[in-house]
């Protein structure tokens, strides 16, 4: 029987036995976990101790890091004292809505006259605009405070200043060439590249401003925990990196959430099934349960629902709003599944030559642009290629609005810059972005993106990447190991949950569960066995009898019992064949190589992308280089280039 397997590329981190021994002795970590820390550039005892106990880190005061923070606090304190009307201009994603709710709670607690405005996703798009500014001026507003937006809104902010409004911009997005003429700007992108505050999302900047203002006014008591909870929700839901000060505050905030004092958070956790008061909430609980319910509102609903959910103190209103989030999230899930199926059909049946183009562009007139970004991410997972997905503006087939998601080797923002002259609005960063263009420019847009993609991508990049920390045996995978990994939460973006792999194992049982998930029992040759789940992998049933498998550890709770099982993220055919040939792939100086160790004759062979092979026997100073043995030339393998290439190949084969 032939088997279909995911077409993946595996990157296995090189083992560092000396570094592992050092961290094991100085921290008491298991060797597998010590290797994970080394892979995260945590190489010294001091760094490891700070990572394990982030509260021990000496943080610089945000007042010394953010140049305009003191000025912002003074401006806010003055507006509160004089009862000037303050409008918070937020955004319709989870970061923008939690930021808005956080500052409403904080400023209300401090006695401010405060309200908020969020632009229409469907009609206006992202960020503060001149309509909001002019309506604020007409209503006698004294101050506009942006959250999670504003750094690129030069015209709107210039108009606000012209109309006599005070403007504080709090944002975390990339800096434009010319900063807006606001009275004060708070953005971690203005900080030193070594600042612990560098990875803050918009809600993190809002949190610092709120706490600093409350401290200045002597009214912080009773406020910190509720702000920390909103910081935690927004930071994880926005996929901010879980490093630096984010890691420190999130570790604290995740412990607070199960006993949340916020009616809206309680209701949201109850509706989504995250409700064990004895256990800290984990980033995955927010990323896969709480966050999507908040984000769904911004995508296809009214952001006011989330603002009310997170600012009310009445349990009845909170439950009503949480139920609305639940219902709208179900609609969002249905939309995503429908659009994904239609997109895959479009790709397969048109057909779209994405392998030749090195980029996938799909556009359909009837897709909801509030959810196409999620579908883009799923298409990246499926095809392993940068995806640009679009739909027509509501009621206007002459304009396309779209979202992009990427792979590590392709920078979305640079790709959009490359197409600047044929685009309307666009923005983003390395991994994701948004854009608009005239429908007439679609064909040219596809050509330009393909041209850009061919400059930075090779064929081996067009496969989903599985990043692996270390090789493990099943007898190492026990509750103690899981508990140590779990104690180092939060894992997440920029600090990925550990992934291990085990080679040449036997699949003894397998079945489809749910809609399209794969449940298997895996057995190692020493008899060690473990159960595993592969989400959304029903299409690969049945698996071959023997496989290499890459996985995360997870707890499975069933009928009062708790077991450790695997969450499969990668499968490939065993790299050690029955005839004693071990194979691997690696990259060296930006080029891809395949290598094989022929154990019977003790010969190493390294093949490059053009098919040229370097063959070396153990103990020999010379080897053969060429397309075949008959025409190959003899080369001195002690030369630096060949020596380093051989070293990289042996390292790849050793993991």
Helices and strands as residue ranges (DSSP letters): E 8-12, H 17-27, H 31-39, H 45-52, G 54-56, H 62-65, H 69-81, E 85-90, H 94-109, E 113-118, H 130-138, E 143-147, H 154-162, E 166-171, E 184-187, G 188-190, H 202-216, H 224-237, H 244-257, H 263-272, H 283-285, I 286-290, H 291-300, H 304-311, H 315-350, H 354-357, E 359-363, H 372-383, E 386-393, E 396-405, H 412-418, G 420-422, E 426-428, E 432-438, G 439-441, H 442-456, G 459-461, E 464-468, E 470-471, G 474-476, H 479-487, E 500-513, E 517-523, E 529-534, G 538-540, E 546-558, E 561-572, E 581-588, E 591-598, E 603-607, E 613-617, E 622-626, E 633-636, H 640-654
